[in-house]
Amino acid sequence: MAKTWIPQGYTSALGLYDTQKAIGQVKQIFQIKLCAALHLKRVTAPLFVDPATGLNDNLNGVERPVDFDIPSVHQHAEVVHSLAKWKRMALKQYDFYVGNGLVTDMNAIRRDEELDNLHSVYVDQWDWEKVIDESMRNTDYLKDTVNRIVGAVCGTLDELKWQFPRLEHIELKREVTFLTTQQLEDEYPDLSPKERENEAARKYKTIFLMQIGDLLKSGQRHDGRAPDYDDWSLNGDLIFWHDTLGQALELSSMGIRVNAQSLAEQLTKAGCEDRRELPFHQMLLNNELPLTIGGGIGQSRLCMLLLGKAHVGEVQVSLWDQETVKTCAEAGVVLL
């Protein structure tokens, strides 16, 4: 069941024509700033992969990929959930060196997604990945990268306001507050993980929530993370306060990726020992892939944030249930 709601009195700052124009500007301006900030080169990427390679992102381990047969090659393929693993393989194949990386447009179908103001079956994001060395596998380097991404986001907003004066009321905080999931649980033990994120974002406006995937002191996880791409001690979510909805908006999930040691430990913790035999995982365990940092940055979510939109359907085309369509229509919200 969809959980769409529209704030009382909400009206889009931009009409439909200007919205489409602004979406194009956001995607163009931000990609340029992101590439400059992180030393990235744009590459092309797959829409689907061979499931036998282990390259698809398993997300929380319960989402079903969209799969289909390809008679001409006598096998099945899976539409990607994300390119978290593919990017690391690509960096090796394309011979990228330390301090440089790639970025690509990632389009995915997540058919099991629960629909609400921020979630759609269609996912579009900038997937990026960068080669690092052992000296960079630390929290300071992770924080520096986060600050660079936030700078690109805020710089994009500045240029957007110049072109669209009606967006002058949109404000973002450049200073990032770094918190761990354990700190949030300690501060808000009686709240759910999402409620904790909302309270922290309400208080600090821009936060990076670190160390997602492992068990907390309570014995619970803040959120699920696949065991074979992020190092759970060196990852996090970039979250902004979305004033239009009055709630937290997760813009990016990212982190320093697993090395052989952390992959082995996390596969055991997650009960995924069978993945050790997959080609991608064999390469990681044998130290045949570069050390990397990377993540995904939601394109539609960035547009929502910078344009002050109340629903992701205002900035992307997807399929919606009748309840969502009705709720939006009654509030005068146009779904693309």
Protein Blocks (a to p, Z undefined) as FASTA:
>chain_A
ZZbdcdehiacfbdfklmmmmmmmmmmmmmmmmmmmnopadddddfbdcfklopacekjo
paccdddddfknopacdddfblklmmmmmmmmnopaehiacddddddddfkbccdfkbcf
bdcdddddddddfklmcfklmmmmmmmmmmmmmmmmmmmmmmmmmlmmpccdfbdcdddf
klmmmmmmmbcfklmmmmmmmmnopacdehihiacfkopafbdcdfklbccklgccdddd
dfknopacdfbdcdddddfklmmmmmmmnopmmmmmpmklmmmmnopaccdddddddfkl
mmmmmnopabfklmcccdddfklmmmmmmnopacZZ
